[in-house]
């Protein structure tokens, strides 16, 4: 028996990938599927948990309001009466992290244009505070608007005691594609009940 540690599955796959003779663009794309292989992705290891969602001038939320969450494994259910802001907070979290909203994709253009709160003239802003499992320092991702269009937004990443970073250093596109930050009532029902 050898005293040498066995290479991880990740290391084995990356070794074979390097020896496969693929085009550089293809090899880079495949390498990006493995955490820790992309420059600046060392902070993207372990599950990402939301600690809070803050919104101002966004959908059904006028003045700045924060929804605090418990950052832990499992499912977090936000319940409340109709019109209390549940969907607005969920959409704010998804918009802060992705710049888009899955729920809006099949809606009419008029419905999609209603992203600003009509009763608050302040510039809209959404942000999420999140942390990786086991990390003591939270990261805040803020998306704020400087124009009239939904695309007129700036994204800022704040890490206490560290310089600002890029959104991709906090959460990767592949994570968001696999694990959207929220599920609607009907989507949650489908997950719990399974296919009919």
C-alpha positions, 0 to 999 in steps of 0.5 A: 500500500502506498502512503501517497494520498489518492488524487481527488476525482476533480484532479483525475478529471482535470488530468484527463482533460489536459491530456485530451488534446481539446481546443483551448476554448473547449478545455477552458469551458469544461475546466470552469465546471469544477470549483476552484479551477477558475482564477478568483473562484477560490471564494466560491467553494461550499454552499452559498446562503442568503442572510438578507434581502434589501430593496428600495423603490422596487416592485411592491417595496417603496422605502428601503426594507430588509427581509432577514433570513437565517443562513443555514441548509434547508428550505426557507419559507417566506409566508404572508398575505397577498400584497405583503411583498413576498414576490418583490423580495424574491424577485429582488434577490434574483435580480441582484444576483443575475440581472434578470428574472425567471418569472418575468420571461413569459410576461407581457412587456407592459407587465415587465416594465412595472419593476419600479415602485410607483409610490417611491421616487428614489432610485431603485436598489436591490441587494443581497447579503450572503455568505458561504458555508463556514465563512465568517465574512458576509458578502453584499451584492448590490444592483442600483439603477441610474436610468429609466431602463431595467438595463441601466443598472450598476452592480457592486460587490462589497466584502468587509475589509477587502476590495470590491470584487466581481459578481462571478467571484461571489456566485457562478452562473452555473450555480444560479442555473442549477439553484435559483435563489427562490421558488414560487408557490407553484414551483415549490408545490411541483417540487414537493408533489413531484411529477403527476 
